[in-house]
Amino acid sequence: MAKLGYSDYFVEKPSGISGSAIFFKRSRFECLQQHSVAFGEDASQFFMYTKLKDIPSGQTLIFGETHLKAKPKFVEERIK
């Protein structure tokens, strides 16, 4: 993605098998801050966000996402 002009913020699960990423176009946005918070018994669930500045307008955007366990048996962990 870097060759296409994108930067990323990647957070890997402790197992190393997968994770989540936020991508943004470097020519359009300036990254001001990135952070993640792990939760759950094994820290494999997390919230992550990136604070970006839209270069043309100067406005600030915060984009966040979660990585949660999807299997039905983990419903209680997702709603804590």
Secondary structure by P-SEA (a helix, b strand, c coil): ccccbbbbbbbbcccccccccccccccccccccccccccccccccbbbbbbbbcccccbbbbbbbbbccccccccccccc
